[in-house]
Amino acid sequence: MNYQELYPALGKLFYAIASSDGKVEKAETLRLKEDLDAIWLPMESSTDLYGSDAAHSIWFNFELCFDGEWEAADAWAEFLGYYRIHESAFDAELKSRINKSAAAIAHSFSGFNKAELEYLSKLHLTLNES
């Protein structure tokens, strides 16, 4: 698994979940930061060109999508394209971490809403179709 390629795709996925209802709430960004520290940073030790933990690119790419005012569908399509190419590298543990973070982000602001549930459902089906 090339984590330096995975993490940007995850940033886009988590942005798609958070922005699926047309806005990104502060609680969603705080939850992503918590999951980054608790789930993604400890997972493995790859670093970027500057020596920082490569998992930080999850947050960086989430912010790029936010600052660029990406549509949730576009961010989802970017993740899905990455997933389709590298599907065999997604083991059960990685899929579990992805589902856990995505659900936690969606639930962080007033529970789940319809748009978030639709994306979570698509994610679940995507990760479990093989």
Backbone as JSON, one array per atom type, in Angstrom:
{
  "sequence": "MNYQELYPALGKLFYAIASSDGKVEKAETLRLKEDLDAIWLPMESSTDLYGSDAAHSIWFNFELCFDGEWEAADAWAEFLGYYRIHESAFDAELKSRINKSAAAIAHSFSGFNKAELEYLSKLHLTLNES",
  "N": [[0.84, -1.18, 0.0], [0.63, 2.11, -0.92], [0.85, 4.64, 1.05], [1.16, 7.38, 0.79], [-0.26, 7.96, -1.44], [-2.77, 6.98, -0.77], [-3.72, 8.54, 1.43], [-4.36, 11.25, 0.5], [-6.61, 10.59, -1.05], [-8.32, 9.66, 0.93], [-8.71, 12.02, 2.38], [-10.28, 13.41, 0.55], [-12.49, 11.71, 0.41], [-13.48, 11.9, 3.08], [-14.09, 14.58, 3.11], [-16.16, 14.58, 1.21], [-18.14, 13.18, 2.62], [-18.53, 14.91, 4.85], [-19.37, 17.25, 3.57], [-21.63, 16.58, 2.23], [-24.23, 17.43, 2.76], [-24.21, 19.98, 1.92], [-22.81, 21.75, 3.48], [-19.97, 22.18, 5.64], [-19.58, 21.4, 8.87], [-18.24, 22.73, 11.94], [-17.97, 20.8, 13.96], [-17.63, 18.52, 12.46], [-15.13, 18.89, 11.27], [-13.56, 18.98, 13.54], [-13.94, 16.39, 14.47], [-12.73, 14.92, 12.43], [-10.07, 15.71, 12.84], [-9.64, 14.57, 15.37], [-9.91, 11.83, 14.74], [-7.81, 11.61, 12.96], [-5.62, 11.85, 14.68], [-6.12, 9.67, 16.42], [-6.64, 7.37, 14.88], [-5.46, 7.36, 12.26], [-2.79, 8.51, 12.23], [-1.32, 6.78, 14.03], [-1.36, 4.41, 12.57], [0.62, 3.66, 10.67], [4.06, 4.39, 9.68], [4.92, 6.07, 7.57], [6.42, 8.9, 5.92], [6.25, 12.29, 4.65], [7.82, 14.36, 2.11], [8.95, 16.27, 3.73], [9.4, 15.15, 6.14], [7.25, 14.92, 7.85], [4.53, 13.08, 9.29], [2.92, 11.09, 6.96], [0.18, 10.76, 7.04], [-0.93, 13.18, 7.66], [-1.63, 14.33, 5.3], [-4.22, 13.64, 4.83], [-5.79, 15.51, 6.24], [-4.82, 17.84, 4.99], [-5.69, 17.53, 2.31], [-8.45, 17.41, 2.71], [-8.86, 20.04, 3.57], [-8.04, 21.38, 1.23], [-10.1, 20.67, -0.54], [-12.24, 21.86, 0.82], [-11.47, 24.62, 0.84], [-11.41, 25.03, -1.87], [-14.0, 24.82, -2.46], [-15.24, 22.42, -3.31], [-17.63, 20.23, -4.76], [-19.49, 17.72, -3.08], [-19.96, 15.41, -4.57], [-17.93, 15.47, -6.49], [-15.62, 15.17, -4.94], [-16.15, 12.65, -3.87], [-16.09, 11.16, -6.27], [-13.38, 11.36, -6.91], [-12.21, 9.91, -4.78], [-13.42, 7.41, -5.27], [-12.39, 6.77, -7.8], [-9.67, 6.41, -7.16], [-9.95, 4.25, -5.39], [-10.99, 2.21, -7.06], [-8.82, 1.66, -8.73], [-6.92, 0.73, -6.92], [-8.06, -1.25, -5.41], [-7.46, -3.89, -4.53], [-5.57, -3.51, -2.56], [-6.86, -2.72, -0.31], [-7.42, -3.92, 2.64], [-9.32, -5.79, 5.14], [-8.97, -4.53, 7.64], [-8.19, -1.89, 6.97], [-10.46, -1.06, 5.55], [-12.3, -1.13, 7.63], [-11.31, 0.91, 9.31], [-11.7, 3.11, 7.62], [-14.52, 3.1, 7.29], [-15.24, 3.52, 9.97], [-14.16, 6.1, 10.56], [-15.52, 7.65, 8.61], [-18.22, 7.32, 9.38], [-18.13, 8.41, 11.96], [-17.46, 11.09, 11.45], [-19.72, 11.88, 9.97], [-21.71, 11.57, 11.91], [-21.05, 13.4, 13.84], [-22.14, 15.99, 13.97], [-25.09, 16.72, 15.14], [-26.06, 14.09, 14.72], [-26.81, 11.65, 12.11], [-27.64, 12.76, 8.81], [-29.88, 12.72, 5.96], [-28.43, 13.04, 3.51], [-25.81, 12.45, 4.28], [-26.14, 9.8, 5.12], [-26.72, 8.61, 2.68], [-24.24, 8.8, 1.35], [-22.66, 7.32, 3.15], [-23.85, 4.85, 2.85], [-23.27, 4.33, 0.13], [-20.5, 4.19, 0.37], [-20.19, 1.98, 2.08], [-21.28, -0.06, 0.44], [-19.48, 0.08, -1.72], [-17.0, -0.6, -0.53], [-17.52, -3.18, 0.19], [-18.17, -4.74, -1.98], [-16.44, -6.52, -3.16]],
  "CA": [[0.0, 0.0, 0.0], [1.32, 3.39, -0.96], [0.06, 5.52, 1.91], [1.24, 8.76, 0.32], [-1.34, 8.09, -2.42], [-4.03, 6.69, -0.1], [-4.18, 9.59, 2.34], [-5.11, 12.31, -0.19], [-7.92, 10.05, -1.44], [-9.15, 9.64, 2.14], [-9.1, 13.39, 2.66], [-11.38, 13.73, -0.35], [-13.65, 10.93, 0.87], [-14.03, 12.47, 4.31], [-14.72, 15.84, 2.72], [-17.43, 14.25, 0.56], [-19.09, 12.84, 3.69], [-18.82, 16.11, 5.64], [-20.02, 18.31, 2.78], [-22.73, 15.99, 1.46], [-25.46, 18.19, 2.98], [-24.01, 21.34, 1.42], [-21.99, 22.57, 4.39], [-19.06, 21.45, 6.53], [-19.73, 21.95, 10.22], [-17.03, 22.71, 12.78], [-17.92, 19.51, 14.66], [-17.12, 17.51, 11.52], [-13.68, 19.07, 11.12], [-12.95, 18.57, 14.81], [-13.95, 14.93, 14.53], [-11.68, 14.44, 11.53], [-8.78, 15.91, 13.52], [-9.56, 13.54, 16.42], [-9.65, 10.54, 14.1], [-6.46, 11.67, 12.41], [-4.71, 11.55, 15.79], [-6.39, 8.39, 17.07], [-6.75, 6.23, 13.96], [-4.62, 7.37, 11.06], [-1.37, 8.75, 12.51], [-0.66, 5.6, 14.6], [-1.5, 3.21, 11.73], [1.9, 3.31, 10.06], [5.04, 5.45, 9.94], [5.46, 6.74, 6.38], [6.55, 10.35, 6.03], [6.27, 13.03, 3.39], [9.14, 14.9, 1.74], [9.44, 17.17, 4.78], [9.58, 14.38, 7.36], [6.02, 14.85, 8.63], [3.75, 11.86, 9.09], [2.18, 11.2, 5.7], [-1.26, 10.8, 7.3], [-1.39, 14.57, 7.71], [-2.18, 14.74, 4.01], [-5.68, 13.5, 4.9], [-6.3, 16.84, 6.62], [-4.43, 18.8, 3.96], [-6.57, 17.38, 1.16], [-9.77, 17.83, 3.16], [-8.85, 21.51, 3.52], [-8.0, 21.81, -0.17], [-11.46, 20.55, -1.06], [-13.05, 22.89, 1.48], [-11.07, 25.93, 0.34], [-11.76, 25.08, -3.29], [-15.46, 24.69, -2.54], [-15.58, 21.25, -4.1], [-18.91, 19.55, -4.55], [-19.3, 16.4, -2.46], [-19.93, 14.39, -5.63], [-16.61, 15.49, -7.13], [-14.67, 14.58, -3.99], [-16.47, 11.22, -3.86], [-15.6, 10.58, -7.52], [-11.91, 11.24, -6.79], [-11.93, 8.75, -3.92], [-13.86, 6.19, -5.96], [-11.4, 6.48, -8.85], [-8.5, 5.84, -6.49], [-10.31, 2.94, -4.85], [-11.14, 1.24, -8.16], [-7.48, 1.31, -9.21], [-6.12, 0.1, -5.86], [-9.0, -2.02, -4.59], [-6.85, -5.08, -3.92], [-4.73, -3.11, -1.42], [-7.74, -2.37, 0.8], [-7.73, -5.1, 3.44], [-10.46, -5.64, 6.06], [-8.63, -3.55, 8.69], [-8.24, -0.56, 6.37], [-11.87, -0.77, 5.28], [-12.93, -0.86, 8.93], [-10.89, 2.26, 9.73], [-12.37, 4.08, 6.75], [-15.94, 3.15, 7.69], [-15.34, 4.1, 11.31], [-13.94, 7.54, 10.46], [-16.59, 8.26, 7.83], [-19.43, 7.35, 10.21], [-17.91, 9.35, 13.07], [-17.55, 12.44, 10.89], [-21.12, 12.14, 9.63], [-22.53, 11.6, 13.13], [-20.52, 14.38, 14.79], [-22.97, 17.19, 14.08], [-26.54, 16.41, 15.22], [-26.39, 12.77, 14.19], [-26.76, 11.46, 10.67], [-28.73, 13.3, 8.01], [-30.16, 11.9, 4.78], [-27.34, 13.12, 2.53], [-24.67, 11.7, 4.83], [-26.49, 8.38, 5.08], [-26.58, 8.15, 1.29], [-22.81, 8.6, 1.09], [-22.19, 6.2, 3.96], [-24.36, 3.64, 2.21], [-22.45, 4.11, -1.07], [-19.17, 3.77, 0.83], [-20.3, 0.6, 2.57], [-21.45, -0.94, -0.74], [-18.24, 0.1, -2.49], [-15.94, -1.32, 0.17], [-17.9, -4.57, 0.43], [-18.62, -5.43, -3.18], [-15.51, -7.58, -3.62]],
  "C": [[0.88, 1.24, 0.0], [0.48, 4.41, -0.2], [0.1, 6.98, 1.46], [0.23, 9.01, -0.81], [-2.71, 7.88, -1.78], [-4.56, 7.89, 0.66], [-4.87, 10.76, 1.63], [-6.51, 11.84, -0.62], [-8.85, 10.01, -0.23], [-9.59, 11.04, 2.53], [-10.28, 13.81, 1.81], [-12.65, 12.97, 0.04], [-14.29, 11.57, 2.09], [-14.65, 13.84, 4.06], [-16.08, 15.57, 2.07], [-18.5, 13.93, 1.61], [-19.5, 14.11, 4.43], [-19.62, 17.14, 4.86], [-21.25, 17.81, 2.03], [-24.04, 16.75, 1.63], [-25.3, 19.66, 2.59], [-23.2, 22.25, 2.32], [-21.11, 21.64, 5.23], [-19.14, 22.14, 7.89], [-18.42, 21.83, 11.0], [-16.88, 21.37, 13.5], [-17.35, 18.42, 13.75], [-15.61, 17.65, 11.33], [-12.96, 18.68, 12.41], [-12.89, 17.05, 14.92], [-12.89, 14.34, 13.61], [-10.31, 14.58, 12.19], [-8.58, 14.88, 14.63], [-9.23, 12.18, 15.82], [-8.26, 10.49, 13.48], [-5.45, 11.27, 13.5], [-4.88, 10.13, 16.33], [-6.3, 7.19, 16.14], [-5.67, 6.22, 12.89], [-3.14, 7.6, 11.33], [-0.68, 7.51, 13.11], [-0.63, 4.38, 13.67], [-0.19, 2.74, 11.12], [2.8, 4.54, 10.1], [5.6, 6.15, 8.7], [5.47, 8.25, 6.59], [6.51, 10.99, 4.65], [7.68, 13.56, 3.13], [9.78, 15.75, 2.83], [9.64, 16.46, 6.12], [8.37, 14.33, 8.26], [5.31, 13.54, 8.35], [2.86, 12.04, 7.86], [0.67, 11.28, 5.91], [-1.8, 12.22, 7.41], [-1.96, 15.03, 6.37], [-3.68, 14.46, 3.91], [-6.29, 14.88, 5.19], [-6.02, 17.87, 5.53], [-5.38, 18.72, 2.77], [-8.03, 17.7, 1.49], [-9.87, 19.35, 3.07], [-8.8, 22.04, 2.09], [-9.38, 21.74, -0.8], [-12.36, 21.64, -0.48], [-12.75, 24.27, 0.91], [-11.44, 26.12, -1.13], [-13.25, 24.95, -3.55], [-15.89, 23.56, -3.47], [-16.99, 20.81, -3.79], [-18.6, 18.18, -3.94], [-19.17, 15.31, -3.52], [-18.56, 14.33, -6.32], [-15.55, 14.86, -6.22], [-14.89, 13.07, -3.9], [-15.9, 10.53, -5.1], [-14.08, 10.41, -7.5], [-11.53, 10.04, -5.92], [-12.26, 7.45, -4.66], [-12.89, 5.8, -7.06], [-10.15, 5.86, -8.26], [-8.8, 4.42, -6.01], [-10.38, 1.89, -5.96], [-9.77, 0.77, -8.68], [-6.73, 0.46, -8.2], [-6.94, -0.8, -4.94], [-8.36, -3.21, -3.87], [-5.98, -4.75, -2.71], [-5.56, -2.77, -0.18], [-8.11, -3.65, 1.56], [-8.87, -4.78, 4.41], [-10.18, -4.59, 7.13], [-8.71, -2.12, 8.15], [-9.68, -0.15, 6.1], [-12.61, -0.43, 6.57], [-12.57, 0.53, 9.43], [-11.6, 3.34, 8.91], [-13.84, 4.23, 7.14], [-16.12, 3.83, 9.04], [-15.18, 5.62, 11.27], [-15.08, 8.23, 9.72], [-17.86, 8.38, 8.66], [-19.3, 8.36, 11.35], [-18.01, 10.79, 12.6], [-19.01, 12.8, 10.61], [-21.98, 12.32, 10.88], [-22.18, 12.76, 14.05], [-21.36, 15.64, 14.96], [-24.45, 16.77, 14.01], [-26.92, 15.07, 14.62], [-26.31, 12.73, 12.67], [-27.92, 12.19, 9.99], [-28.85, 12.46, 6.73], [-29.0, 11.88, 3.78], [-26.13, 12.32, 3.01], [-24.94, 10.21, 4.79], [-26.37, 7.81, 3.67], [-25.12, 7.89, 0.95], [-22.24, 7.45, 1.9], [-22.64, 4.87, 3.37], [-23.55, 3.31, 0.95], [-21.06, 3.62, -0.69], [-19.2, 2.32, 1.27], [-20.42, -0.38, 1.39], [-20.16, -1.03, -1.54], [-17.18, -0.77, -1.83], [-16.26, -2.81, 0.34], [-18.36, -5.31, -0.8], [-17.66, -6.51, -3.66], [-15.36, -8.64, -2.58]]
}
